[in-house]
Amino acid sequence: MTTAIILIKCASMKLEGINQFLLEQPGVRQVYSVAGNFDLVAIVEASSNELVAQLVTQKIHRLDGVQDTDTMFAFASCSSKDMEAMFDVGNE
């Protein structure tokens, strides 16, 4: 399983439509509206990097209002629960 974080810059008038489109795509788990150099962040889970590439190049980039994207692939993930468990070893 591959997790990708896709940063999307889009025209403000198209933001809501792009957001809705993303949520309807297979593998898109969450979409965040953010401040900064990009407008949306999509968290995607797919069975391969190729499926993420298809989503970005064949769907997202073709949307009216999408100006730019930047895609990052996660190597590993951890959560606050993971960190608590790691430091809780032997404290019974």
N, C-alpha and C positions, 0 to 999 in steps of 0.2 A: 504494500500500500504506500502510495506517495502522497505527502501533504505539501501543498503549494500555497503560498501567500501571494496574491495578485494585487498589485497597487494600480489603481485606475484613475486617470485624470480625465475629466469630462466637462462638457459645457453645463453650466448650472441649470439651464432650462430643461435639460434632458436627464438630470440626476435621478429623479423618481422612476422614470421609465427604465433606465439602465439598471437601477437597483432591483426592480421587480423582475426584469428579464433574468438577471443573475440568479435570483432565488429560485427560479423555475428550472435551472439547468441541473442535470444529474451531477452529483458530486459536490456541488456548492453547499457547504455546511453553514456558513455565516457570511453576512455582508455588513460591514461597518461604514458609516459615514464619518469621515475624519477631517481634521484641519491640517493644513500643511501643504506640501508640494503635490499631493494627490488628494482626490475627493472621496474615493471608495477603497476599501480593502476587502477582498473576497478570500475566504479560507476554503480551499478545495481539497477534497480527498479523492484520489483516483487510483486505479490499479496500475497505471504506468505513467511515465513522464510524457509519452506520446499523446495520451488522452488529454493531459493538461495543455500540451502544445496545440492540439486541435481546438480545444475550447478557446484559447487565447487568439490564435491566428484565424480560425475559421468562423468564430462566433463573436467574441468580444470586440476584436478590431474592426469588424464589419458593422457594428452598431453605430447609428447616427448619433453623434455627440461625443463619442469616445475619441479623445485627443492623443492619449499615450498610455502605455502600461509598462510595468516593471514586474517581472515574475521571479520569485524566490522559492527555492525548494528547501524544505526542512530536512536537516540531517538527523536531528534528535529532538525530543520534547521532554519537558519536565514541568511539573506543577508544584504548587506549595505542598500538596499532600505527599508528593514524591520526596521533597526535601525534608519534611517532618519525619517520614518513615526512615530516611537515611540516617538521621541524627537520633532516632529513637531506639536504635538497635542496642539491646542489652539493658535497657531501662525498664525493667519489668517489676 
